[in-house]
Amino acid sequence: MAEALGLDFGTTNTVLAVADDAAAATASVAFTSSAGTADTMRTALSFMKDRALGAGALKVEAGQAAIRAFIDNPGECRFLQSIKTFAASALFQGTLIHARRFQFEDLMEVFLKRLEAYAGDGWPQAAKRLVVGRPVHFAGASADPALAITRYNEALTRLGFPEIHYVYEPVAAAFYFARHLKQDATVLVADFGGGTTDYSLIRFETSSGRVTARPIGHSGVGIAGDQFDARIIDHLVAPEIGKGSRFSSFGKVLDVPSNYYTSFSRWNQLSVFKTSREYADLKGLVRQALEPEKLELFIDLVEHDEGYPLYQAVSATKMALSSAEEAEFHFAPLGAAGRKTVRRADFESWIADDLARIEGALDDVLTSTGTSTGDIDKVFLTGGTSFVPAVRRIFTERFDATRIETGGELVSIAHGLALIGERDDIAQWAA
């Protein structure tokens, strides 16, 4: 019988894992939707009006099924992705979806209930303890972690779990990695998510045949793969839709506000931007713009919900640059301007400041704990952004290659959380 459930509610993907202490094993929860069966679920939601369900009722899908609903029903489907990025933002006070307002906790609840429905009989009804991953630092310029946890609690309490605990995501990844250790070791885990980069230092030792773990320290920064995406968008797309252009107002020529492009570069937030006051102001500038065709293209991209296609184009380019010195960026909605060659060297210059902050967070955990690079026996890199060559160099320039390991990029955190959920000393690991 599964006793503990680990929930990795990620910016990009969500995974649930169950642990059975009697069997000394963990397993991912499988989800079956109209898009097929998988043990990871894209953190995305789609909402459509459905007359068959009654007036005002909405048909909701999650994960790949949500993406399919969005693609198959352009203009009718409201699509939201990476909702975790709103968790710690006091500025996010909800969004209107087909005339109904949803707060963050409502969106999280709806998403998890869809996962429960997709899991069917595989949902761990008997799980006594829910262990939830949280980043060391939430994403966002003015992130409020207490607000994020309050919102998490509100959503998760609605699902009826008897116990809810929170554990730092890199700590959970370390537990997953430690299963393969053959001897005592000090382990540095670097977890690169969609919205955050988190580090954790843990000492693992074997005593009386049982592996014990002692946390040494942790650090993090609200920068990861999504920020890299934003840099690509900012340099390749934003100038084509009016960034740097000007408008005329009361006899003066002014710059089009840059905050519009900050919102646009966060492709996963475009659906929310579409209902904002900022967007309404942007539409009002078209008549005054010196290059109105650029702002009209901006508006077209938002109106036609091009956020997900933009994500696909950016993701493909970023992935290609992990193995090649040049890659083609192709985003058809921009027309001829949407096909450009990108050099890895240029991409790395765009993300230079972000890389410095990621490395600075690594320095923080080493300095605050008095740990030298020579004290670390193993370095475990997890998360898709760890494949970016410039990110990997941060570690290969400090640590011998034999000490660096990767693996379990999508499942390590959830399975680690489930393993921690089986421990008697879980209070020691709670964040």
N, C-alpha and C positions, 0 to 999 in steps of 0.2 A: 504494500500500500504506500503510495507517495505521501510523504510527510511534509516536504518543503517544496515551494514553487519559486523559482528564480525568474524575475521579470527584468529583461533588458529593454526598456522603452527608449529606443534610440532615435536620433534625429533622422536617420535615413532608413534603418531597418529595426524591427522589433522581434525579439526571440523570447520564448518562454521555455524553461527547462524544469523537469521534476526530478527530485532526488528521493531515493528509497534507501533509508539507512540499513534496513534488513538485508537488502541486496547489494549494498555498497555500490550503487550505480546511479547515473543520471541519464536522462533522455530528453530530447527536444519534443515539445508538443507539436503535432502535425496539424496543419490547417487545410481544409478542403473547401474551395470556393469555385465559382464558375471559371476561374482562371487555372484550376488544377490543384494539386496537392503540393505543399511545401512546408518546411520547418522554419522558415524565416518569412516575415511579413513586412513589406514596405510600409513605412509609417505614413500612410496616406488614406484619405477619405473622399468619397464622392457622394453627392446628394442630388437626387432627382425627384421631381414631383411624380406621383404615381396615383392615377385616379382609381385604380383597382383597390388601393389601400384606403380610400376615403378622401374626402375634401381636406386639403392641407397636409396630408400625410406625405412623408418623404421616404423614398427607397434609398437605403444607405449601403454602400459597399466599402470594403477596406482593402489595402494592399494592391496586388496586381489586378484584382477584380475592379477596384476603384479606377485604376489607370485605364483598364479596358472600357469601362463605362464612360469615362471622360473622352476617350478617343472616338468611341462609337456614337456619341451623342453631343457633338459640338454645339455650343450655344445653349443647350438645355441642362447640362450637368455642371454643378458647382464642385470644383476639385480643390482639395487642400492637402498639402504635403509638408512634412517636417514640422508638425505642430508643436514639437518639443521646444522649438526656438522661441515660442511665446511664453513658456512657463514662468520665467523669472522676470518678465517685463511688466512693470506697473502701467505702462502706456497701453498695453493690450487689454482692452475692456470688453472684448467680445467682438463677434462679427455677425453680420446679417446673412443668413442663408435662406433664400426663398421666403423672405419676409419674417423669418424667425431668428431671434438672437441666440447665439451660442457662446457661452463663456469658455475659457480654456478647459475647466474641469468637465464641462459638458462634452467637449470634443474628445477628451481623453476617455471618458466613460463610454461614449458611443463607439470609439475605436476598439476598446477592450471587449465590449459586449459583442461586437462583430467577430472578434477573434474567438470568443467563447462559443458563438454559434458555429463558426467554421470548424472548431475542434470537435464538436458533437460529443460523443461518448468518451472521447479522449481527453476532455477537459478534466483536470484533477479536482473533482468536487470534494474529495476527502482531505485535501491539503490543509494542514493546520496553520502553516506559517508562510506568509508571502515576504520574500526578500527582494527589494527593489534597488536597482542600480541608480546611482546619481553621480553626475560629474563632480570633480573637485571644485571647479568653477563653472557655473552655468554660462551659456552663450548670451551675448548682448552687452552693449556698452555700459549700461547701468543695471546689471543683473542683480536681482534681489533673491538670494537663495531661500530665505525664510518664506517669501511669497510663493516661490516654486513648490516648496515642500507642503505648504498649506493647501495649494491647489491639488497637488498629488494626493494628499490625504483625503480631500473632499471627494475626488473621483474614485479612489480605490476603496474607500469605506462603503461606497454605494454597491460594490461588488460582493460585500459580505464576508471578507476574510477575517478570521478571529484575531490574527496577529499580523502587523505590518512593520517591517524593519527596513532601514535604508543603509546601504553599504556603498562606499566609493567604487566606481566602476573599475579602476585599475587594480584595486585590491581583489575584486572578484576574478579578474583576468589572471592575477598572480596565482590564485588558488587552482584555477584550471591548469595553468602551466606546471605547477608544482607536482602534479600527479606523476610526471616523468623524471623527476629528480632522483639521482642515484646516491647522492650524498648531501650533507649539510651545505647550504648555499645562501648567500645574500643576493636577492633578485631585484632588479630594477625593471618595472613594467612601464612601458609607454603605450598608452591607449589613444589612438587617433580616431576620433569619431567624426560625425559630420559637422558638429558645432563646437566641439571642445577637444583639447589635447590635455590628457591627464597622466601624471606620473605617480608611482607608488614604489616605495622601498620596503621590502619585507625580508626578514630572516627566517628561513625554514630549517628546522633541525629534527632529527629522529631520536626519539627517546622511548625506550621500552617497546619498540616496534610501532610506535605511533608518531606520525608526523605532526610536529607542533609548529606554529607560525607566530612570529612577533612583528607587528608593524613598526617600522622605523620612522617613516615620514612620507609626506605626500605634497604635491603641488599641481598646479594646472593653470591653463589660460583658455579663454573663450575664443580660440582660433583653431580651425582645422580645415577639412576639405571644403566646406561651404564657402569659407573665406577665399580659398584659392579659386573657386568657381566665380566668385564675385569679382576677383581681379581680372579674370579672363573677359567677363562680360563688360566690365568697366572700360577695358582697352579696345575690345573688338566690336562691341555692339553699341554702347552708350553714345559714342561720337556720331553714329549714323542716325540716331533718333533725337539729336538735339543737344547733347552735352557739349557745353562750350559755346552754344549759340546765344543769341540775344533777342530782346523784344523791346518795343517802344511803349513808354508809358508817360503821359503828361509831358511830352516834349523831351523826355530823357530816354537814353538807350541803356538798358540794364541787362545783366546776365540772367539767363533762365536759371532759377534756383537749383543748386546741385543736389538738394535733398530728394528731388524727384528721382534722380539716378541712383542714389543710395538705395532707395526702395526698389528700383527696377533690378539692380544688380543682385538682390536677394530674390532670385527667381522663385523660390518656394513661398515667398510672401506676396507674390503678385495678386493672388486671388483676394487677399485681404486689402491690398492697396487699391484694388478696383472699387471698393466700397468706401474709401476714405475721403476726407475733406481735401487732402492733398491732390487726389486724382481729379476731383471736381475743379480745383483751382487750375490744374494743368490744362484741362480742356478749355478753360476760359482764356488761356494765353494764346491760343492758336491764332486768333484774329490780330493779335499785336506782334506776333513773332516775325522776325526778319527772314527766317527760313521756315515758314509754316509747314512745308511738306515733311520736315523732319519730326515735328511734334505730332503731325497727323499720323505718321508711321508709328510713333510711340503709342498713340492712343489705339491704333488698330491692333497692335500686338497685345495690349491689355484686354481690349474688348473681345478678341478672339482666343483668349486664354492660351497664349503661346508659352506660358511658363514651363510646362513639362517638355515640349519639343526643344525649348532652349536648354533645359537641363540635359537632355539627351545629347545635344550637339556639343555642349561644353564638356560633359563627362567623357564623350568619345575622344575629344581632343586631348584632354588631360591624361587619359589612359594611354593614348598613343605616344605621348611625350615621355611616358615612363620607360619606353623601350626604344625610342627613336629621337634623333636630334631635331627633326622637323615633323610637323603633322598638319593636316588640313582641317581647318574649321569650316563647317558648312551649316549654315542656318538659312534655309530657303526663304522664310518670310521677309528677309531683308533684300531679296532680289540679288542683283549682281554684287552688292556690297557684302553679302552674307557668305562669300567664299574667300577665305584668306589662308595663307600659309603662316604657321606660327613656329618660331624657333624655340627650342628648349631654353636657350640662353635668355631670350626675351621673357619667357614665362617666369624663369627664375629671378629675373630682375624685378618683375611685377610683384612677386611674393617675398622679396628680400626682407622687408620690414616684418612681415608675418613670421618668417623663419627665425628672425632675431628674437622675437617674443617667445616662440616655441622653445628655442635654445635657452632663453633667459629663464623660463620656468624649470628647465632641467637643472640649470645652475642653482636655482633657488632650493630645490630639494636636496641637492648634494651639499650645498653650503649650510643650510639650516640644520642638517643632521651630522655635519662634520664627516661626511663620507667622501673618500677619494675614488677616482675611477678604478684604482687598483684594488679597492675593497669589494668591488662588485664582481660576483662570480658569473652571473648570467644576466643578459639583457633580453627581455621578451618584448618584441614589437607586435602590436596587433592593431587592426583597423586598416581600411583601404588606403588611407593617406600615407601609410608607412611605405607604400610602394613608390612614392614620388622620390626620384633620385636625390633631389636636394634635401629632403627630409632624412633619408637614409644616411646621407653623408654626415649629418650631425652626430651620428652614432659610430659610423665606421672610422671617423677621424679621432674618436676618443677611445674606442674599445676594439680589442682584437676581434677579428671576424669569427673566431671559434667560440666567442662568448655571446654572440648575437643569434637569436632564434626568432622564428615567426611561426604563425599557424593559428587556426581556429578564428580567423578574422571576424566571422559573423556570429559564432556560437560561444566563444570563450567566456564572455561576461555572464551570460545567462546561466551557463553550467557552473561557473564559479559561485554565483549567487546561490544556486540550489545547494551546492556543497557546503557553503557557509551556513545555510539554513538548517543543516543537520547537526550543527555543533552545539554543545551545551554552553559554550562561552560566547554565544552570538553577540552579547552585549559589548564584548571587547571589540568587535568588528563593526558595530553600527556607527554610522557617520552622524 
